[in-house]
Every structure is written in C-alpha cells, then in structure tokens.
Amino acid sequence: MGRKRGEAMELSATGREIGSEPPRVVSPIRLIVSLMVVLFLAEALVMFVLPLIFHTSIAFVDNFADSVLLVLISAPFIWFWVARPLHSSAREVERLNMALAERAAELQQQNVQLQRTYAELQAETTARQQAMEELREKQQLLIQQSRMAAMGEMLGNIAHQWRQPLNVVGVKVQEIGFSHRYGELSKELLDANISSAMGILQHLSQTITVFQNYNAPDKEKSLFKVEQVIADTVQIIDESLARNGITLEVHSAGEPQINGYPNEFGQVLMNLILNAKDALQERDVSDPRIVVRSWSEEGRARITISDNGGGINEEIMAKIFDPFFTTKVLGKGTGVGLFLAKTIIEKNMGGCISVRNTADGAEFRIEV
C-alpha cells in the first residue's frame, strides 16, 4: 500500500511537472455569474448592436417576447465564442500564476540551499587552508630538524677537515720560531712558511663560507649550477666518507642548471649521500662506493646517486618516501630525510624523485 501511494504521488508530481491540470470543480456562484454575464451580453447584442448594423429598428426586436427568445437563442453562441474562451483564458492565467508562484518558491528554496552550500564550502575551504598552513609549518619544522641533524654531521666533518690543516699551520709557526732561535731563519724560509700558512687559512675560510651558505635558508628561487651545489656538498662530507673507507665519485656533463632553491637542493643531496653511507656501513660492504652523476637532457637536469650496498627490499620500496618511515635502529634515523627530499624536489621545485634497484645497489634519480 505504501509503495502504491508513493508511486501515485510520483505520478501526480510528474503530471504537475509536464503541465497537466488537475480536475477543477466550478463554483455554483461563478456559474450563475457567468450565465448572467452571457445573458446580458446577448440582450445588449439584440437591443443595441443589431439596430446599429441594420441602421433601423427591427420589428421583432421591439416585441418583448421575441426579444427574450432572441436573447436565449444567441446566448449559447455568445457563451461558446466569447465567454468560454475568456473563461478558459482566465483559468489558464490562474494556472500559470500558480505555476509561477510554485516555481518562485522552488527557486527561493534552491537559493537558500545554494547559500547554505556556499557557506559550507567556504568554511571547508577555510579549514583546508588552515590545514595546509599547519602542514607547511610542520614541514618547515621537519626541514629545520633535518638541517640540525645534518649540521651535527657537518660539524664533525669540519672538525676532521680542520684538524690536519691546523696541525700544519702549527708546524710552520714552530719552524719559524726554532729557526729564529738558532739563527737559521732566512727570508726564503719565512716567505715559504707564511705563504703555506696563508693558503691553509684561505682553505679554512672557504670551508666556513660553504658551511654558512649551505645552512642559509633560500628566500626565493634562483638559477644555479648543479655542479657547484654538488661540489659544495662533497666538500662538506668528503672527509667523513674517506674516514669510513667509502669512495665518492662525481661525474658531470652538459653543465645542467636548475631554477630553484640551491640550499634545499644541497640538503637533498646531503640526505641521499648520507643514506647511502649508512647503508654501506650497516651491510659492511667491501670496497664501498657512492657515485654521483649529473647531466642535462631535453632541457631538464638529471642527477643520480647510486651505491653498491645491495639495494632496497622490494617490500618496502613503495614506503621509503613516507614520513617517519625508517629501517634504521632507534636513535639512528628519524625517517624524515627521504620524505623531505621528495617534498623539496616535487613540491618546492616542481621536479620528481624516484628510486630503483640496480645490479649491485640502489639508485636515486632526480629530474628537475
């Protein structure tokens, strides 16, 4: 019963939509008024219009009974040709007015719904913007934390890089002192030791400049040479790799350039090289090696960082760029290095980063 009633309601609604008019019950008062109007018009036609048409008085019109008979005869014609069309037009106008009122009510309801939907979308957009801003702040915090971790690594590397040159400077100064004490200090020896010490000091100063520029945040994009960023990164970590018996090879061709953030790009290179270093040390690879290649192809810069550490387990290959995912022991890795590398390359610089296994290790590929 309920289903039939629903179908009937749907059919009724469909009928209203296509313009079908429901049956109407004519009011008795309206019917009487309509008949009186018709009779009045018929009488006016007989009494006034016909004499005007014939330009004279008609004999049978002057007779009251004949006039009434003529009125009754002409009334149906007046009803059919005059009153009925007018009545139908009035009903059609009324129906159209009702349909227009219903349509206006529907439009008003739709307008209210649209306003409500717009308000909901605006609130949702605001919430998403706030979420994106919070995500951006968290990413910046992760980048800063990663930089701090890399800075600790670099400070250790700089300490090792500086120790040997400072020892040399100390030896040169002592040689000058001993030569002067025993009267063997010559101008040639003095000039040679001063020149050697100044060369070492310039090298140390350059190391400080590279370290300072590397950690300075990029304010806007700039066109930079990939070779130079690779060289600066290698200068910072080369001593650490050599101390652990890891060979680092760098090959470049075509002078590739990137319009982006050089310091953030250097951070990506640093993370990838240090990850390769950790993999080589964990697996105790004999003759460990890391190879960095860069070239230009089809107007884009290509960079690969590969190692001979045995590769990445295929089961976790799809997860290594996820935030906080790490296979390192607790306290050894944070799981944000590769995630930040992907964020910097793909979101900040409009490039792409991928990884695959080679015959003897893993290879990360960057295209910008």
Contacts in CASP RR format, 6 or more apart in sequence:
PFRMAT RR
TARGET T0000
AUTHOR 0000-0000-0000
METHOD contacts of the structure
MODEL  1
MGRKRGEAMELSATGREIGSEPPRVVSPIRLIVSLMVVLFLAEALVMFVL
PLIFHTSIAFVDNFADSVLLVLISAPFIWFWVARPLHSSAREVERLNMAL
AERAAELQQQNVQLQRTYAELQAETTARQQAMEELREKQQLLIQQSRMAA
MGEMLGNIAHQWRQPLNVVGVKVQEIGFSHRYGELSKELLDANISSAMGI
LQHLSQTITVFQNYNAPDKEKSLFKVEQVIADTVQIIDESLARNGITLEV
HSAGEPQINGYPNEFGQVLMNLILNAKDALQERDVSDPRIVVRSWSEEGR
ARITISDNGGGINEEIMAKIFDPFFTTKVLGKGTGVGLFLAKTIIEKNMG
GCISVRNTADGAEFRIEV
19 99 0 8 1.000
21 95 0 8 1.000
24 91 0 8 1.000
34 83 0 8 1.000
34 87 0 8 1.000
37 83 0 8 1.000
38 75 0 8 1.000
38 78 0 8 1.000
38 79 0 8 1.000
38 82 0 8 1.000
38 83 0 8 1.000
39 71 0 8 1.000
39 75 0 8 1.000
41 78 0 8 1.000
41 82 0 8 1.000
41 83 0 8 1.000
42 71 0 8 1.000
42 72 0 8 1.000
42 74 0 8 1.000
42 75 0 8 1.000
42 78 0 8 1.000
43 67 0 8 1.000
43 71 0 8 1.000
45 74 0 8 1.000
45 78 0 8 1.000
46 61 0 8 1.000
46 67 0 8 1.000
46 70 0 8 1.000
46 71 0 8 1.000
46 74 0 8 1.000
47 61 0 8 1.000
47 67 0 8 1.000
50 58 0 8 1.000
50 61 0 8 1.000
51 57 0 8 1.000
51 58 0 8 1.000
51 61 0 8 1.000
60 66 0 8 1.000
60 67 0 8 1.000
60 70 0 8 1.000
61 67 0 8 1.000
61 70 0 8 1.000
139 340 0 8 1.000
139 343 0 8 1.000
142 323 0 8 1.000
142 336 0 8 1.000
142 339 0 8 1.000
142 340 0 8 1.000
143 264 0 8 1.000
143 267 0 8 1.000
143 340 0 8 1.000
143 344 0 8 1.000
145 334 0 8 1.000
145 336 0 8 1.000
146 267 0 8 1.000
146 271 0 8 1.000
146 334 0 8 1.000
146 336 0 8 1.000
146 337 0 8 1.000
146 340 0 8 1.000
147 215 0 8 1.000
147 267 0 8 1.000
149 334 0 8 1.000
150 267 0 8 1.000
150 270 0 8 1.000
150 271 0 8 1.000
150 274 0 8 1.000
151 215 0 8 1.000
153 237 0 8 1.000
153 240 0 8 1.000
153 274 0 8 1.000
154 211 0 8 1.000
154 214 0 8 1.000
154 236 0 8 1.000
154 237 0 8 1.000
156 240 0 8 1.000
157 236 0 8 1.000
157 237 0 8 1.000
157 238 0 8 1.000
157 239 0 8 1.000
157 240 0 8 1.000
158 207 0 8 1.000
158 211 0 8 1.000
158 236 0 8 1.000
160 239 0 8 1.000
160 240 0 8 1.000
160 243 0 8 1.000
161 207 0 8 1.000
161 239 0 8 1.000
162 204 0 8 1.000
162 207 0 8 1.000
165 200 0 8 1.000
165 203 0 8 1.000
165 204 0 8 1.000
166 200 0 8 1.000
166 204 0 8 1.000
168 196 0 8 1.000
168 200 0 8 1.000
169 197 0 8 1.000
169 200 0 8 1.000
169 201 0 8 1.000
172 193 0 8 1.000
172 196 0 8 1.000
172 197 0 8 1.000
173 193 0 8 1.000
173 197 0 8 1.000
175 189 0 8 1.000
175 193 0 8 1.000
176 185 0 8 1.000
176 189 0 8 1.000
176 190 0 8 1.000
176 193 0 8 1.000
177 185 0 8 1.000
179 185 0 8 1.000
179 186 0 8 1.000
179 189 0 8 1.000
207 235 0 8 1.000
210 232 0 8 1.000
210 235 0 8 1.000
210 236 0 8 1.000
211 236 0 8 1.000
213 232 0 8 1.000
213 263 0 8 1.000
214 232 0 8 1.000
214 233 0 8 1.000
214 236 0 8 1.000
214 263 0 8 1.000
214 266 0 8 1.000
215 263 0 8 1.000
216 263 0 8 1.000
217 263 0 8 1.000
218 260 0 8 1.000
218 261 0 8 1.000
218 262 0 8 1.000
218 263 0 8 1.000
218 264 0 8 1.000
221 259 0 8 1.000
221 260 0 8 1.000
221 261 0 8 1.000
221 349 0 8 1.000
222 259 0 8 1.000
222 260 0 8 1.000
222 261 0 8 1.000
222 262 0 8 1.000
223 257 0 8 1.000
223 258 0 8 1.000
223 259 0 8 1.000
223 260 0 8 1.000
224 257 0 8 1.000
224 258 0 8 1.000
224 260 0 8 1.000
224 262 0 8 1.000
224 265 0 8 1.000
225 255 0 8 1.000
225 256 0 8 1.000
225 257 0 8 1.000
226 252 0 8 1.000
226 256 0 8 1.000
226 257 0 8 1.000
226 258 0 8 1.000
226 265 0 8 1.000
226 294 0 8 1.000
226 301 0 8 1.000
226 303 0 8 1.000
227 252 0 8 1.000
227 255 0 8 1.000
227 256 0 8 1.000
227 294 0 8 1.000
228 262 0 8 1.000
229 262 0 8 1.000
229 265 0 8 1.000
229 266 0 8 1.000
229 269 0 8 1.000
230 250 0 8 1.000
230 252 0 8 1.000
230 269 0 8 1.000
230 292 0 8 1.000
230 294 0 8 1.000
230 303 0 8 1.000
231 250 0 8 1.000
232 266 0 8 1.000
233 266 0 8 1.000
233 269 0 8 1.000
233 270 0 8 1.000
233 273 0 8 1.000
234 248 0 8 1.000
234 250 0 8 1.000
234 292 0 8 1.000
236 270 0 8 1.000
237 270 0 8 1.000
237 273 0 8 1.000
237 274 0 8 1.000
237 277 0 8 1.000
238 248 0 8 1.000
240 277 0 8 1.000
241 247 0 8 1.000
241 248 0 8 1.000
241 273 0 8 1.000
241 277 0 8 1.000
241 290 0 8 1.000
242 248 0 8 1.000
244 277 0 8 1.000
244 281 0 8 1.000
244 288 0 8 1.000
245 288 0 8 1.000
246 277 0 8 1.000
246 280 0 8 1.000
246 288 0 8 1.000
246 289 0 8 1.000
246 290 0 8 1.000
247 287 0 8 1.000
247 288 0 8 1.000
247 289 0 8 1.000
247 290 0 8 1.000
248 273 0 8 1.000
248 289 0 8 1.000
248 290 0 8 1.000
248 291 0 8 1.000
248 292 0 8 1.000
249 289 0 8 1.000
249 290 0 8 1.000
249 291 0 8 1.000
249 292 0 8 1.000
250 291 0 8 1.000
250 292 0 8 1.000
250 293 0 8 1.000
251 291 0 8 1.000
251 292 0 8 1.000
251 293 0 8 1.000
251 294 0 8 1.000
252 293 0 8 1.000
252 294 0 8 1.000
252 295 0 8 1.000
253 294 0 8 1.000
253 295 0 8 1.000
253 296 0 8 1.000
254 295 0 8 1.000
254 296 0 8 1.000
255 296 0 8 1.000
256 294 0 8 1.000
256 295 0 8 1.000
256 296 0 8 1.000
256 301 0 8 1.000
256 302 0 8 1.000
256 303 0 8 1.000
257 296 0 8 1.000
257 301 0 8 1.000
258 265 0 8 1.000
258 301 0 8 1.000
258 349 0 8 1.000
258 368 0 8 1.000
260 348 0 8 1.000
260 349 0 8 1.000
260 368 0 8 1.000
261 344 0 8 1.000
261 348 0 8 1.000
261 349 0 8 1.000
264 344 0 8 1.000
264 348 0 8 1.000
264 349 0 8 1.000
265 344 0 8 1.000
265 345 0 8 1.000
265 349 0 8 1.000
267 340 0 8 1.000
267 341 0 8 1.000
267 344 0 8 1.000
268 340 0 8 1.000
268 341 0 8 1.000
268 344 0 8 1.000
268 345 0 8 1.000
268 353 0 8 1.000
268 366 0 8 1.000
269 292 0 8 1.000
269 303 0 8 1.000
269 305 0 8 1.000
271 337 0 8 1.000
271 338 0 8 1.000
271 340 0 8 1.000
271 341 0 8 1.000
272 305 0 8 1.000
272 341 0 8 1.000
272 364 0 8 1.000
273 290 0 8 1.000
273 292 0 8 1.000
273 305 0 8 1.000
275 337 0 8 1.000
275 338 0 8 1.000
276 290 0 8 1.000
276 305 0 8 1.000
276 306 0 8 1.000
276 307 0 8 1.000
276 309 0 8 1.000
276 362 0 8 1.000
277 290 0 8 1.000
278 328 0 8 1.000
278 332 0 8 1.000
279 307 0 8 1.000
279 309 0 8 1.000
279 310 0 8 1.000
279 311 0 8 1.000
279 362 0 8 1.000
280 288 0 8 1.000
280 290 0 8 1.000
280 307 0 8 1.000
280 308 0 8 1.000
280 309 0 8 1.000
281 288 0 8 1.000
282 328 0 8 1.000
283 309 0 8 1.000
283 310 0 8 1.000
285 308 0 8 1.000
285 309 0 8 1.000
285 310 0 8 1.000
287 308 0 8 1.000
288 307 0 8 1.000
288 308 0 8 1.000
288 309 0 8 1.000
289 307 0 8 1.000
289 308 0 8 1.000
290 305 0 8 1.000
290 306 0 8 1.000
290 307 0 8 1.000
291 304 0 8 1.000
291 305 0 8 1.000
291 306 0 8 1.000
291 307 0 8 1.000
292 303 0 8 1.000
292 304 0 8 1.000
292 305 0 8 1.000
293 302 0 8 1.000
293 303 0 8 1.000
293 304 0 8 1.000
293 306 0 8 1.000
294 301 0 8 1.000
294 302 0 8 1.000
294 303 0 8 1.000
294 304 0 8 1.000
295 301 0 8 1.000
295 302 0 8 1.000
296 302 0 8 1.000
300 367 0 8 1.000
300 368 0 8 1.000
301 366 0 8 1.000
301 367 0 8 1.000
301 368 0 8 1.000
302 365 0 8 1.000
302 366 0 8 1.000
302 367 0 8 1.000
303 365 0 8 1.000
303 366 0 8 1.000
303 367 0 8 1.000
304 363 0 8 1.000
304 364 0 8 1.000
304 365 0 8 1.000
304 366 0 8 1.000
305 363 0 8 1.000
305 364 0 8 1.000
306 358 0 8 1.000
306 361 0 8 1.000
306 362 0 8 1.000
306 363 0 8 1.000
306 364 0 8 1.000
307 361 0 8 1.000
307 362 0 8 1.000
308 360 0 8 1.000
308 361 0 8 1.000
309 360 0 8 1.000
309 361 0 8 1.000
309 362 0 8 1.000
310 357 0 8 1.000
310 360 0 8 1.000
310 361 0 8 1.000
310 362 0 8 1.000
311 357 0 8 1.000
311 358 0 8 1.000
311 360 0 8 1.000
311 361 0 8 1.000
311 362 0 8 1.000
312 320 0 8 1.000
312 355 0 8 1.000
312 357 0 8 1.000
312 362 0 8 1.000
314 357 0 8 1.000
316 325 0 8 1.000
316 327 0 8 1.000
317 355 0 8 1.000
317 357 0 8 1.000
319 325 0 8 1.000
320 338 0 8 1.000
320 355 0 8 1.000
321 338 0 8 1.000
321 339 0 8 1.000
321 341 0 8 1.000
321 342 0 8 1.000
321 353 0 8 1.000
322 339 0 8 1.000
323 335 0 8 1.000
323 336 0 8 1.000
323 339 0 8 1.000
324 334 0 8 1.000
324 335 0 8 1.000
324 336 0 8 1.000
324 339 0 8 1.000
325 335 0 8 1.000
325 339 0 8 1.000
326 333 0 8 1.000
326 334 0 8 1.000
326 335 0 8 1.000
328 335 0 8 1.000
341 353 0 8 1.000
342 353 0 8 1.000
345 351 0 8 1.000
345 352 0 8 1.000
345 353 0 8 1.000
345 366 0 8 1.000
345 368 0 8 1.000
346 352 0 8 1.000
346 353 0 8 1.000
349 368 0 8 1.000
350 368 0 8 1.000
351 366 0 8 1.000
351 367 0 8 1.000
351 368 0 8 1.000
352 366 0 8 1.000
352 367 0 8 1.000
353 364 0 8 1.000
353 365 0 8 1.000
353 366 0 8 1.000
353 367 0 8 1.000
354 364 0 8 1.000
354 365 0 8 1.000
355 362 0 8 1.000
355 363 0 8 1.000
355 364 0 8 1.000
355 365 0 8 1.000
356 362 0 8 1.000
356 363 0 8 1.000
356 365 0 8 1.000
357 363 0 8 1.000
END
